[in-house]
Amino acid sequence: MVTASCMLAPGKDVRDFINNNRHRTVENVAEVRELHNEELRAITRLTTPAPVIAIYKFPDLTGQRKSNSTFALFSTAVTMDPASLLIRAFKHAGNGKFFRVVERNGLDHLTKERQLIRSTRNSLNEKEQVLPLLFAGLLIEGGVIGYDANLRSGGIGARYLGIGSQKQYREDTVSVSIRTVSVSSGEVLMEILVTKTILSVGVSQDVFRFIELGTELVEVENGATKNESVTIALQKALETGVLQMIYEGEKKGYWETAPAGEAQ
């Protein structure tokens, strides 16, 4: 990656710079993401009908705050809406054909909109009725139940004649629990616990030398740090949990599946 800085005069130069780089900027920044777990995306359900599931809430139960190894920040360590990532995992399973997902996270908004449609049609004396909501046979419960920061850390380094190099790492973990509950009986049919490791790595080099007969000091430092995205790590954990739940359901006889390329 090559970076460059330049001084732009206000007005036309700024507009030209934005217009010339608009397509490249949007293309590099905005990206439509697929499921990280290819096995979950490609799995095929052989039995019918498709299970209908509902997710009312899937909260962050840890209360963990972001840490900079010195003190906790006000921002939460994980996203405050893990339910969106879980809904995405269920909705895109089997290329969107394995489950039928009904909206329950925004049920208040959905109910108000249906009431508005119903009242409008009544005022216009229209006889067409609002279709009934699709009900779910399975409820998905659980949440993010653990976030352990700085679970393991370490590093290695060496220095010789003022020239040194070092490498450091830090390991966090996030844990999620997913339960499948039968609506008809209230029984917990399946429960999956998934733990995902989150790694951070930092590499640096430095030079510390005296020149000009020890009268002048030259010090040069260079380094880079790479942190694994907590949101992506959480999404991978949820996708793994959904895939494992599908396999558990197959063992219990709730449905039958076929890997990618093996469906008839």
Summary of the structure (lengths in Angstrom):
residues: 264
radius of gyration: 26.5
end to end distance: 46.3
largest distance: 98.0
contacts: 671
relative contact order: 0.16
helix: 27%
strand: 37%
